[in-house]
Amino acid sequence: MAKKYVCPKCLKGKFEYLEVSSNGSVYSFTDIHIAPAEFADIAPYTIALIQLDEANVKVTARVNTPVQIGEKVELEKMDKGAYIYKRISG
């Protein structure tokens, strides 16, 4: 059976793409030391929950630089469909 996505608030299945900022701040993070097989070659690595600027949206992403909660980050690149963020200098 195919998955059907619905809005958790209005329960409708219509969605639209929305341009959002690629910058945000670290909402939470954790370090992964024992990774699934497909990511074992990059362990240890950090996964963060990023609160995007100008939108009520959070994304899960890998972070290539050490971060702290509340720190500003920006999208560095996409890698195999995954978001990779880095800390904003300054």
C-alpha positions as CSV (number, residue, x, y, z in Angstrom):
1,M,0.0,0.0,0.0
2,A,1.4,3.4,-0.9
3,K,2.0,6.0,1.8
4,K,-0.4,8.9,1.9
5,Y,0.9,12.0,3.6
6,V,-1.5,14.3,5.4
7,C,-1.2,17.5,7.4
8,P,-1.3,16.7,11.1
9,K,-3.3,19.9,11.7
10,C,-5.9,20.0,9.0
11,L,-5.7,16.4,7.9
12,K,-5.6,17.4,4.2
13,G,-3.3,15.7,1.7
14,K,-2.5,18.7,-0.4
15,F,1.0,20.1,0.0
16,E,3.0,22.8,-1.9
17,Y,6.7,23.5,-2.1
18,L,7.8,26.5,-0.1
19,E,11.2,28.3,-0.4
20,V,12.8,28.5,3.0
21,S,16.1,29.9,4.3
22,S,19.1,27.7,4.2
23,N,20.4,29.3,7.4
24,G,19.2,28.5,10.9
25,S,20.2,27.8,14.5
26,V,21.0,24.5,16.3
27,Y,17.9,23.4,18.3
28,S,19.4,20.1,19.5
29,F,22.3,17.8,18.5
30,T,23.9,14.4,19.2
31,D,27.1,12.7,18.3
32,I,26.8,9.3,16.6
33,H,29.7,7.0,17.5
34,I,28.2,3.6,16.4
35,A,26.6,4.3,13.0
36,P,24.4,2.2,10.7
37,A,26.5,0.2,8.2
38,E,25.9,2.7,5.4
39,F,27.4,5.6,7.5
40,A,30.1,3.6,9.4
41,D,32.9,5.1,7.2
42,I,32.1,8.6,8.5
43,A,31.6,7.8,12.2
44,P,31.8,9.5,14.6
45,Y,29.6,12.4,13.2
46,T,27.2,14.9,14.6
47,I,23.5,15.1,13.7
48,A,21.6,18.3,14.5
49,L,18.0,19.5,14.5
50,I,18.1,22.9,12.8
51,Q,15.5,25.6,13.3
52,L,15.4,27.4,10.0
53,D,15.4,31.2,9.9
54,E,12.2,32.9,8.7
55,A,10.2,29.7,8.8
56,N,8.5,27.5,11.4
57,V,10.4,24.5,10.1
58,K,13.1,22.2,11.6
59,V,15.3,19.9,9.6
60,T,17.6,17.1,10.6
61,A,21.1,17.4,9.2
62,R,24.6,16.3,9.6
63,V,26.9,19.0,10.9
64,N,30.6,19.1,9.7
65,T,31.8,21.5,12.4
66,P,31.4,21.4,16.2
67,V,28.2,23.2,17.3
68,Q,26.4,24.2,20.4
69,I,22.6,24.7,21.0
70,G,21.6,28.1,19.7
71,E,24.6,28.5,17.4
72,K,24.0,29.9,13.9
73,V,24.6,27.4,11.0
74,E,24.2,27.4,7.2
75,L,23.6,24.8,4.6
76,E,27.0,23.8,3.2
77,K,25.9,21.1,0.6
78,M,23.7,18.2,-0.1
79,D,25.3,14.8,-0.1
80,K,23.3,11.7,-1.3
81,G,20.1,13.5,-0.4
82,A,21.3,14.5,3.1
83,Y,21.6,18.1,4.3
84,I,25.1,19.0,5.5
85,Y,25.4,22.1,7.6
86,K,28.3,24.1,9.0
87,R,28.7,26.7,11.7
88,I,28.6,30.3,10.6
89,S,31.9,32.1,11.4
90,G,31.8,35.3,13.4
